[in-house]
Amino acid sequence: MNNIWKNILVALALSAIFATTGSYFLYTGQLKITKLDLHQDFDANYFSKPKFPSNKIILTVDDIEKDKLGLFKISLVNFTTENYENIPINIKVTPKNKNEFKILGYSAVGQEELYDLVKETKKKHFDGSSHHFSYNVSSINRTEKSNYGMQLRILFEGRERV
């Protein structure tokens, strides 16, 4: 009879240990952040025509004088719990009015302004309403600050916010 109680107590203790361990791993799994943060910065007046009458600086695009050009930045920040390697990134930019947002140029950089970390996998294309960008980023290290791991920069003409 004594052995039965001893076996029951051992079984209960082992069950409690396994239950506690399993709960701990489930809890820590729920604490993991698995998504990259997305930040957007829209500056419709990135380059502006000088306002001084004696200034001879002229801002032109395709030999047409412009008053201003904008810069739209899309940044990915890794606040997750792990570093990422060889990540395919597809970005879709849909302007509210396609006639008020003309892309003049674009580039993508990795963390610490390193162009080598980001490779364009497909050329940008426009499907009639949205601009599509495709990249492969060799690494995006986790951070606790707002340092981006990848940033797409779009120089545009127009005033329409995306």
C-alpha positions as CSV (number, residue, x, y, z in Angstrom):
1,M,0.0,0.0,0.0
2,N,2.9,2.3,0.8
3,N,4.3,1.9,-2.7
4,I,1.1,2.8,-4.3
5,W,1.0,6.2,-2.5
6,K,4.6,6.8,-3.3
7,N,3.9,6.1,-7.1
8,I,0.9,8.4,-7.0
9,L,2.9,11.2,-5.4
10,V,5.8,10.8,-8.0
11,A,3.3,10.7,-10.8
12,L,1.6,13.9,-9.5
13,A,5.0,15.6,-9.1
14,L,6.1,14.7,-12.6
15,S,2.7,15.8,-14.0
16,A,3.1,19.2,-12.3
17,I,6.6,19.6,-13.6
18,F,5.6,18.7,-17.2
19,A,2.5,21.0,-17.0
20,T,4.6,23.9,-15.7
21,T,7.3,23.4,-18.4
22,G,4.7,23.2,-21.1
23,S,2.9,26.3,-19.9
24,Y,6.2,28.2,-19.8
25,F,7.1,27.3,-23.4
26,L,3.6,28.3,-24.6
27,Y,3.8,31.6,-22.7
28,T,7.2,32.5,-24.1
29,G,6.0,31.5,-27.6
30,Q,3.1,34.0,-27.2
31,L,5.6,36.8,-26.2
32,K,7.5,36.5,-29.4
33,I,7.0,39.3,-31.9
34,T,7.0,37.9,-35.4
35,K,6.2,40.9,-37.6
36,L,8.4,43.7,-38.9
37,D,7.2,47.2,-38.1
38,L,6.4,49.5,-41.1
39,H,7.0,53.2,-41.0
40,Q,6.2,55.7,-43.7
41,D,7.5,59.2,-44.1
42,F,5.9,61.4,-46.8
43,D,7.6,64.7,-47.6
44,A,5.9,66.5,-50.5
45,N,8.4,69.4,-50.3
46,Y,11.7,67.4,-50.3
47,F,13.2,69.6,-53.0
48,S,11.6,73.1,-53.5
49,K,12.3,75.8,-55.9
50,P,14.2,78.6,-54.2
51,K,12.1,81.6,-53.3
52,F,14.9,84.2,-53.7
53,P,14.5,86.4,-56.9
54,S,18.3,86.6,-57.4
55,N,18.8,82.9,-57.2
56,K,19.6,81.2,-60.5
57,I,18.8,77.7,-59.4
58,I,16.2,76.0,-61.5
59,L,14.6,72.6,-60.6
60,T,13.7,70.7,-63.8
61,V,12.4,67.3,-64.7
62,D,12.7,66.2,-68.3
63,D,13.6,69.8,-69.2
64,I,10.4,71.1,-67.5
65,E,10.7,73.5,-64.6
66,K,9.1,72.3,-61.4
67,D,8.3,74.1,-58.1
68,K,8.9,71.0,-55.9
69,L,9.6,67.3,-55.7
70,G,8.7,65.0,-52.9
71,L,10.3,62.0,-51.2
72,F,8.4,59.1,-49.8
73,K,10.2,56.7,-47.5
74,I,9.0,53.2,-46.5
75,S,11.0,51.7,-43.7
76,L,11.0,48.2,-42.2
77,V,12.2,48.0,-38.5
78,N,12.9,44.7,-36.8
79,F,11.6,45.0,-33.2
80,T,11.1,41.2,-33.2
81,T,12.9,38.7,-31.0
82,E,15.2,37.4,-33.7
83,N,17.4,38.4,-36.7
84,Y,16.2,37.6,-40.2
85,E,18.2,36.5,-43.2
86,N,17.4,36.3,-46.9
87,I,13.9,37.9,-46.7
88,P,11.8,38.5,-49.8
89,I,10.1,41.9,-49.5
90,N,7.2,43.0,-51.8
91,I,5.9,46.5,-51.4
92,K,2.8,47.8,-53.1
93,V,2.3,51.6,-53.2
94,T,-1.2,52.7,-54.2
95,P,-1.7,56.5,-54.6
96,K,-5.1,57.9,-54.0
97,N,-4.9,59.7,-57.3
98,K,-2.5,58.1,-59.8
99,N,-2.4,61.3,-61.9
100,E,-1.0,63.2,-58.8
101,F,1.9,60.9,-58.0
102,K,4.5,60.3,-60.7
103,I,7.6,58.3,-59.6
104,L,10.8,59.9,-60.9
105,G,13.3,57.5,-59.2
106,Y,13.6,55.0,-56.4
107,S,16.3,53.1,-54.4
108,A,16.4,50.8,-51.5
109,V,19.0,50.5,-48.8
110,G,19.6,48.1,-45.9
111,Q,20.6,48.9,-42.4
112,E,23.4,51.5,-41.9
113,E,22.8,52.8,-45.5
114,L,24.3,49.6,-47.1
115,Y,23.0,49.2,-50.6
116,D,24.6,45.7,-50.9
117,L,22.1,44.2,-48.4
118,V,19.2,44.8,-50.7
119,K,18.8,43.3,-54.2
120,E,16.0,44.2,-56.5
121,T,14.4,40.8,-57.7
122,K,12.0,42.3,-60.2
123,K,11.9,45.8,-61.8
124,K,9.2,48.1,-60.5
125,H,6.0,47.8,-62.4
126,F,2.7,49.7,-62.4
127,D,-0.5,47.7,-62.9
128,G,-2.7,50.7,-63.6
129,S,-3.5,51.6,-60.0
130,S,-0.5,50.5,-57.9
131,H,3.3,50.5,-58.1
132,H,4.9,47.2,-57.2
133,F,8.5,46.8,-55.8
134,S,10.3,43.4,-55.2
135,Y,13.5,43.0,-53.2
136,N,15.5,40.4,-51.4
137,V,17.1,41.6,-48.2
138,S,20.1,39.6,-47.1
139,S,19.7,40.5,-43.4
140,I,17.5,42.6,-41.1
141,N,19.0,42.5,-37.6
142,R,16.7,43.1,-34.6
143,T,16.9,46.4,-32.8
144,E,15.5,48.1,-29.8
145,K,15.8,51.6,-31.4
146,S,14.1,52.9,-34.5
147,N,16.9,52.0,-36.8
148,Y,15.5,50.6,-40.1
149,G,16.6,47.3,-41.5
150,M,15.5,48.2,-45.0
151,Q,14.2,51.4,-46.5
152,L,12.6,52.1,-49.9
153,R,13.0,55.7,-51.1
154,I,10.8,57.1,-53.8
155,L,11.4,60.5,-55.4
156,F,8.1,61.7,-56.9
157,E,6.4,64.6,-58.6
158,G,3.0,65.6,-57.4
159,R,1.3,66.4,-54.2
160,E,-0.9,63.3,-53.6
161,R,-0.4,61.5,-50.4
162,V,-0.1,57.8,-50.8
